[in-house]
């Protein structure tokens, strides 16, 4: 950060009104930004009178635009655009300005010691808004539509709108993070925000716009598709879709990678169950699914009844047995003495015999 001041050309986000001379009526957010980083602004004179005060800034801005931004780059998000600009900025460090023997990066390193260190915490440049959640579980921010969890329908939520992201808060907890939309009347949905509604109305799941967006972004994988198809084949369209939604709800508690592995395991053994997916996901997190993989692929030790197992496999069935090491070891060194229990059994048998004899004699 420069230690004295930074020159500005009366940019609108900072200057609300140009007064006499160098005096400017600044915006509140801009004054707060300057106070945070502790620098002063030097405003150039408007028009041709202040053209010489800005040096070659406008020329360099035009050169950068013509070289790197013509034609306009095609990107899917602002984050991707920022990554491209950062890469261009790194490449620009090796460029030499006409008439200078050293590069831009070399000159910057020579001036680095004259700069003031930045504060430990970054300034929050976002703005706070409080939109109301509509019936479709979306909020409208700057003519863009963003989904929020369905439980907030009809309520006001606090939103932090930033240059690249939009955060939705419930108190101090972030309940949704969206990439900022750059086009009007577009929307961004998360499938997780609608699961409670779709669990009640599973018939609307296949045509949900949130599902289409999850497929496009890669959140709804081919494994999810295969599990959904298997569940519908087993329990019908309605109940099979409900089983899939219950699995998607598990994403809130378990990692996505573990759940995908769990669904793959369930499909491999031919058993579609939400409870089994949860069990297999936890086993994947604990790293105990490798032993099960050996069992399923037949690499584990052979069963004792080898001939019988081979016959069943030939007939199309398959017997899966547990490894002995999967069972907890027996802490007992010797078997317990059961003689006293045997005497009790013998005593009870003798009593029953005597009672039967008395009944026959009567």
Secondary structure, 3 states (H helix, E strand, C coil): CCCCEEEECCCCCCEEEECCCCCEEECHHHHHHHHHHCCEEEECCCHHHHHHHHCCHHHHHHHHHHHHCCCCCCCCCHHHHHHHHHHHHHHHCCCCCCCCCCCHHHHHHHHHHHCCCCCCCCCCCCEEECCECCCCCEEEECCEEEECCHHHCCCECEEEECCCEEEEEECCEEEEEEECCCCCCCEECCHHHHHHHHHHCHHHCCCCHHHHHHHHHCCCCHHHHHHHHHHHHHHHHHHHHHHHHHHHHHHHCCCHHHHHHHHHHHHHHCCCCHHHHHHHHHHHHHCCHHHHHHHHHCCCCCCCCHHHHHHHHHCCCCCCCCCHHHCCCCCCCCCCCCHHHHHHHHHHHHHHHHHHHHHHHC
